[in-house]
Amino acid sequence: MAHLVWWPFIVLAGVVVGLGTGLFGVGGSSVATPVLALLGAPGLIAVASPLPATIPAAGVAVVPYARSREARSRTAAWSVLGGVPGTVAGALLSRLAGGSALLIVSGAVLIVAGWRVLRPVDETAREKGEELRHHRAILVVTMFGIGVFTGLLANGGGFLIVPVYLLLFGLRMRAAVGTSLLVIIVLAIPTLLTHWALGHIDWTLAGQFALGQVPGSAVGGQFAHRVQGRVTRQAFGWFLIVFGVFFTIDRFLGLHR
């Protein structure tokens, strides 16, 4: 196993990722996996070990969104219907992909997701997205596909769900974040159980990371309601792009050392 840095740095990394959970509606693993890899966690351990913190972190982050009715429970319920079986299938497929490949994919997807979030959404597109969201079969099938990718990369799926809600299904930023957090709470359960059964989770590392992520997500969720949705959306997009580029370059260099 690769050498990990001193544990307070892992806790601090959890705090930073938790702030992103509350602000941007990402479950944490999409960003936590690259962070833990950079801190020394190997392959599938970096992929799966953030999962135990994902559920409580999303749970505390969603509270202010639920209070302001910006978490759409009906949309979340239909999303879960497609997403749960997808996450199980994706988690089982992760054994075939291998840790190094999954880490490279994680970085690349961050870049693509960030670019999509930065794209403007006009009112006409938003209205069409709202109509599309009411076609439940399309919502379920779309979330099944996201679920497969979520299980494959062992994360809550928010880094994909939020852009899809924004660009395809017509939700505004805070509604997309709040609804995503509801979905993440449920989708993370089968993903966690599957990767646990496969032996991919380092529970010591997971506990250290959770010590930072859970309180960080609570703070991020409260702060998000003091910032305009457009500003949050732009910050989210650029953060994903910059971090994704840095991480992908680092991983490619690591593979060829």
C-alpha positions as CSV (number, residue, x, y, z in Angstrom):
1,M,0.0,0.0,0.0
2,A,1.2,3.5,-0.8
3,H,2.3,5.7,2.1
4,L,-0.4,8.0,3.3
5,V,0.3,11.5,4.7
6,W,-0.2,12.3,8.4
7,W,-3.9,11.8,9.3
8,P,-4.7,15.4,10.2
9,F,-4.2,16.2,6.5
10,I,-6.7,13.6,5.6
11,V,-9.2,15.2,8.0
12,L,-8.5,18.6,6.6
13,A,-9.0,17.2,3.0
14,G,-12.3,15.9,4.3
15,V,-13.3,19.4,5.4
16,V,-12.5,20.9,2.0
17,V,-14.4,18.2,0.2
18,G,-17.3,18.6,2.6
19,L,-17.6,22.3,1.8
20,G,-18.0,21.3,-1.8
21,T,-20.7,18.8,-0.9
22,G,-22.8,21.5,0.8
23,L,-22.1,24.1,-1.8
24,F,-22.3,22.1,-5.0
25,G,-24.3,19.0,-4.3
26,V,-21.6,16.5,-5.0
27,G,-21.5,13.5,-2.7
28,G,-17.8,13.9,-2.2
29,S,-16.2,10.8,-3.9
30,S,-15.9,12.4,-7.3
31,V,-13.5,14.9,-5.7
32,A,-12.4,12.8,-2.7
33,T,-11.0,10.0,-4.9
34,P,-8.5,12.3,-6.6
35,V,-7.6,14.0,-3.3
36,L,-7.0,10.7,-1.5
37,A,-5.0,9.4,-4.4
38,L,-2.8,12.5,-4.2
39,L,-2.4,11.9,-0.5
40,G,-1.1,8.4,-1.1
41,A,-4.1,6.1,-1.2
42,P,-3.8,3.4,-3.9
43,G,-6.3,2.5,-6.7
44,L,-9.6,1.1,-5.6
45,I,-8.9,2.2,-1.9
46,A,-9.0,5.8,-3.1
47,V,-12.0,5.1,-5.2
48,A,-14.2,3.4,-2.5
49,S,-13.0,4.7,0.9
50,P,-14.8,8.0,0.7
51,L,-18.1,6.3,0.5
52,P,-18.8,5.8,4.2
53,A,-18.8,9.6,4.7
54,T,-20.9,10.3,1.7
55,I,-24.3,9.4,3.2
56,P,-24.0,11.4,6.5
57,A,-22.3,14.3,4.6
58,A,-25.2,14.5,2.1
59,G,-27.7,14.1,4.9
60,V,-26.5,17.2,6.8
61,A,-25.9,19.2,3.7
62,V,-29.5,18.7,2.3
63,V,-31.2,20.2,5.5
64,P,-31.1,23.9,4.4
65,Y,-32.2,23.0,0.9
66,A,-35.1,20.9,2.3
67,R,-36.2,23.8,4.6
68,S,-36.3,26.2,1.7
69,R,-38.1,23.6,-0.5
70,E,-35.2,23.5,-3.0
71,A,-34.9,19.7,-2.8
72,R,-37.4,18.1,-5.2
73,S,-38.5,14.9,-3.5
74,R,-40.6,13.6,-6.4
75,T,-37.8,14.1,-9.0
76,A,-35.4,12.5,-6.5
77,A,-37.7,9.5,-6.0
78,W,-37.9,8.7,-9.8
79,S,-34.2,9.3,-10.1
80,V,-33.5,6.7,-7.4
81,L,-35.8,4.2,-9.1
82,G,-33.4,4.2,-12.1
83,G,-30.2,4.9,-10.2
84,V,-30.1,2.2,-7.6
85,P,-29.9,-0.8,-10.0
86,G,-27.4,1.1,-12.0
87,T,-25.1,1.7,-9.1
88,V,-25.1,-2.0,-8.2
89,A,-24.2,-3.0,-11.8
90,G,-21.5,-0.3,-12.0
91,A,-19.9,-1.4,-8.7
92,L,-19.7,-5.0,-9.8
93,L,-18.1,-3.9,-13.1
94,S,-15.5,-1.9,-11.3
95,R,-13.5,-5.1,-10.6
96,L,-13.0,-5.4,-14.4
97,A,-11.9,-1.8,-14.9
98,G,-9.1,-1.7,-12.2
99,G,-8.1,1.1,-9.9
100,S,-5.7,3.0,-12.2
101,A,-8.1,3.1,-15.0
102,L,-10.9,4.4,-12.7
103,L,-8.7,7.1,-11.4
104,I,-7.9,8.4,-14.9
105,V,-11.6,8.3,-15.8
106,S,-12.5,10.2,-12.6
107,G,-10.2,13.1,-13.6
108,A,-11.5,13.2,-17.2
109,V,-15.1,13.2,-16.1
110,L,-14.5,16.1,-13.8
111,I,-13.2,18.2,-16.8
112,V,-16.2,17.3,-19.0
113,A,-18.7,17.8,-16.2
114,G,-17.2,21.2,-15.4
115,W,-17.3,22.3,-19.0
116,R,-21.0,21.4,-19.2
117,V,-21.9,23.2,-16.1
118,L,-20.4,26.4,-17.5
119,R,-22.6,26.3,-20.5
120,P,-25.4,28.9,-20.4
121,V,-29.0,27.7,-20.0
122,D,-31.7,30.0,-21.5
123,E,-35.3,30.0,-20.4
124,T,-36.5,28.2,-23.5
125,A,-34.1,25.3,-22.8
126,R,-35.1,25.3,-19.2
127,E,-38.8,25.1,-20.1
128,K,-38.1,22.2,-22.4
129,G,-36.1,20.5,-19.6
130,E,-39.0,20.8,-17.3
131,E,-41.3,19.1,-19.8
132,L,-38.7,16.4,-20.3
133,R,-38.5,15.9,-16.5
134,H,-42.2,15.0,-16.4
135,H,-41.5,12.1,-18.9
136,R,-40.7,9.7,-16.0
137,A,-39.3,6.9,-18.2
138,I,-36.7,9.3,-19.6
139,L,-35.7,10.4,-16.1
140,V,-35.5,6.8,-14.9
141,V,-33.4,5.6,-17.9
142,T,-31.1,8.6,-17.7
143,M,-30.5,8.0,-14.0
144,F,-29.9,4.3,-14.6
145,G,-27.0,5.3,-16.9
146,I,-25.7,7.7,-14.3
147,G,-26.1,5.0,-11.7
148,V,-23.8,2.6,-13.6
149,F,-21.1,5.3,-13.8
150,T,-21.7,6.2,-10.2
151,G,-21.1,2.6,-9.1
152,L,-18.2,2.2,-11.4
153,L,-16.4,5.2,-9.9
154,A,-17.8,4.6,-6.3
155,N,-19.2,8.0,-5.7
156,G,-22.5,9.6,-4.9
157,G,-23.0,10.8,-8.5
158,G,-23.6,14.5,-7.8
159,F,-20.9,15.6,-10.2
160,L,-23.0,14.0,-12.9
161,I,-26.5,14.5,-11.5
162,V,-26.2,18.2,-10.9
163,P,-25.2,19.0,-14.6
164,V,-27.9,16.7,-15.9
165,Y,-30.5,18.4,-13.7
166,L,-29.3,21.8,-14.8
167,L,-28.9,21.2,-18.5
168,L,-31.2,18.3,-19.4
169,F,-34.1,18.5,-16.9
170,G,-34.5,22.3,-16.4
171,L,-33.7,22.7,-12.7
172,R,-32.0,25.8,-11.4
173,M,-28.7,25.6,-9.5
174,R,-30.0,25.4,-5.9
175,A,-32.8,23.0,-6.8
176,A,-30.4,20.9,-8.7
177,V,-28.0,20.8,-5.7
178,G,-30.7,20.0,-3.2
179,T,-32.4,17.3,-5.3
180,S,-29.0,15.8,-6.1
181,L,-28.2,15.5,-2.4
182,L,-31.4,13.6,-1.8
183,V,-30.5,11.2,-4.6
184,I,-26.9,10.8,-3.3
185,I,-28.1,9.7,0.1
186,V,-29.9,6.7,-1.5
187,L,-27.5,5.9,-4.3
188,A,-24.5,5.8,-2.0
189,I,-26.0,2.9,0.0
190,P,-25.9,0.1,-2.6
191,T,-22.6,1.4,-3.9
192,L,-21.1,1.4,-0.3
193,L,-22.4,-2.1,0.4
194,T,-21.1,-3.6,-2.9
195,H,-17.6,-2.1,-2.5
196,W,-17.5,-3.1,1.1
197,A,-18.3,-6.7,0.1
198,L,-15.6,-6.5,-2.5
199,G,-13.1,-5.4,0.1
200,H,-12.3,-2.0,-1.4
201,I,-12.8,0.1,1.7
202,D,-10.0,1.1,4.1
203,W,-12.1,1.8,7.2
204,T,-9.4,3.7,9.1
205,L,-8.9,6.0,6.2
206,A,-12.7,6.3,5.7
207,G,-13.1,7.3,9.3
208,Q,-10.4,10.0,9.2
209,F,-11.9,11.5,6.1
210,A,-15.4,11.4,7.5
211,L,-14.3,13.4,10.6
212,G,-13.7,16.4,8.2
213,Q,-16.3,15.9,5.5
214,V,-19.4,15.6,7.6
215,P,-19.0,18.9,9.5
216,G,-17.6,20.6,6.4
217,S,-20.7,19.7,4.4
218,A,-23.0,21.1,7.1
219,V,-21.1,24.5,6.9
220,G,-21.2,24.4,3.0
221,G,-24.9,23.7,2.9
222,Q,-25.6,26.7,5.2
223,F,-23.3,29.0,3.2
224,A,-24.7,28.1,-0.2
225,H,-27.9,30.0,0.7
226,R,-26.0,33.2,1.1
227,V,-24.6,33.1,-2.4
228,Q,-26.4,33.6,-5.7
229,G,-27.1,30.4,-7.6
230,R,-25.4,31.7,-10.8
231,V,-22.2,32.4,-8.8
232,T,-22.3,29.0,-7.3
233,R,-22.8,27.4,-10.6
234,Q,-19.8,29.2,-12.2
235,A,-17.6,28.4,-9.3
236,F,-18.6,24.7,-9.5
237,G,-17.8,24.5,-13.2
238,W,-14.4,26.1,-12.9
239,F,-13.5,24.1,-9.9
240,L,-14.3,20.8,-11.6
241,I,-12.3,21.8,-14.7
242,V,-9.2,23.1,-12.9
243,F,-9.1,20.2,-10.4
244,G,-9.8,17.7,-13.2
245,V,-7.0,18.9,-15.4
246,F,-4.5,18.9,-12.5
247,F,-5.5,15.5,-11.4
248,T,-5.5,13.9,-14.8
249,I,-2.0,15.2,-15.6
250,D,-0.8,14.0,-12.3
251,R,-2.2,10.5,-12.9
252,F,-0.8,10.2,-16.4
253,L,2.6,11.2,-15.2
254,G,2.3,8.7,-12.3
255,L,1.5,5.9,-14.7
256,H,4.7,6.6,-16.8
257,R,7.2,7.1,-14.0
